[in-house]
Amino acid sequence: MTRTREHEELLLHGGTVHTLDDDRTTAGAVLFRDGLVEAVGDAADCRAVATDPETIDLDGRVVLPGFVDAHTHVFSVGIQRIETDLSTAVDREEALERLSANAEDTDPGEWVLGFGYDESTWPEGDREYLTREELDAVSESHPVVAYRVDGHTAGLNTAALERVSFDGVEDDVVVAGDRRTGRVVEEAVGRVRVAAHPDAAKLRRALAAAAERYHELGVTSVQTMAGLTSVRDHGNVRHEALHAARRAGELDLRVTYYAHASQAGSLSDLELSSAFGDDRLRVGGLKTFSDGSLGARTAKLHGEYADEPGEDGLMVNDGDRLESWFHEAARADQQIATHAIGGAAIDEVLDRYDAVREEYDDGVEPRLRIEHAELATDEAIERMADAGVVASVQPNFLKWSRPAGLYESRLGVDALAANNRYAEMLDAGVSVAFGSDKMPPGPLFGIHQAVTADHDTQRTTVDEALAAYTRGAAHAEFAEDEKGRLVPGLFGDAVVLDRDPYDGPDAVADCRVEATVLGGEVVYEAE
Ligand SMILES: [Zn+2]
């Protein structure tokens, strides 16, 4: 006979619970009830208030608040999981088999996509591009595309060729005689990318796949950022997928989304201010871009690129343009998250933030954010601290700050201590939120980078890194009273690790996620 429970309860006991509260209290047990943290203490304390809990013996393992990723692109994480990676296929047979497996899992009529094939690595004598006939053999009922690793050419099956309009770019569609070979190049590849962009149904599958991936990584909340391009000129298919998943009760991750600048006016017209939503899906605010990236030498620097003298990057949106969006956001008290990497871009964004801060309603803290903030100057760091601007930073980027890495090649050896200065930001009193930008998406990888950074300017303590990936990231989305700590009344979100990261960088390197708890329910358990 099953007993109906008065409450849904989960008790974790017999380990170390790091609450990450202000006093950094630790305890032996934590009780979740009806989705929230009910009690933290020793096992007896928790049992005393429990009625009939499901119980897990931690057996010495360690519990932390669920990680909060302050900057990611949740759909990209999912698409990578549900589509086909062709980059590691050793020959054409394997590439075609992987595409066939994807087709079998995909509803007829939906696109089947493969990324990164490189025929030049296949056995000699077998180094031809994938053909229309081969891709027809993968499926005739799905449009199939295999993008080559360089992104400048792709192979399509007949169904895919029929799905895309190549009007005006016919020269980029390769023919033999008068028959299309299935291979397209350059601008025709661009047409394929737009036509094959996932629809809401596929994006919901991507979302489910991303949630699964995030659970494996101990992440229970994400802040997902609009990218550079908007896919259609009205509405947003990604928001459509998020709302549909939430309505269906299928959103297994807490998601806060930051909308594309083209939608600044729409959000404000509806008076949608930041943090509107429920415990699963919320409006974060506006995402805008100021400069480009270091990789492309388009981050806007104060000086010039070491590997391209005379070049100092560019603003992808100038200050006036940014400020006009900022006014739209301020009109409805929306938070703004602006991508700024180079020192000059960061200064420009701080100036423009100063110009709109007064427009927020009295008593509203705008909590404006700078995304990346990689090359913030001393002065910019001071300004961020004084104005309460959040540094939304990605500690995994420190992997490029090692000797002979990207920062050294772009900016010179002197810049190695001058990027991603988390220790100095924290010293100055900047509120720091950690995220991944999904490169890669795992917090433990980023935390390890932060605690083993080469320079004092960058390196954080284990506690600082854990705090930035939990309570700091929660603060960045106005949710510090709901998540980021394990204290009664907050969301029952937690990660169970096999060892204690507070034991030091080596322990962090070896840490493994054993289980993830979302809203008091175990959503992931390692095998
Ligand atoms: Zn990003």
Residues whose N, C-alpha, C, O or C-beta is under 5 A from the ligand:
A	BS01	ZN	M225 D437
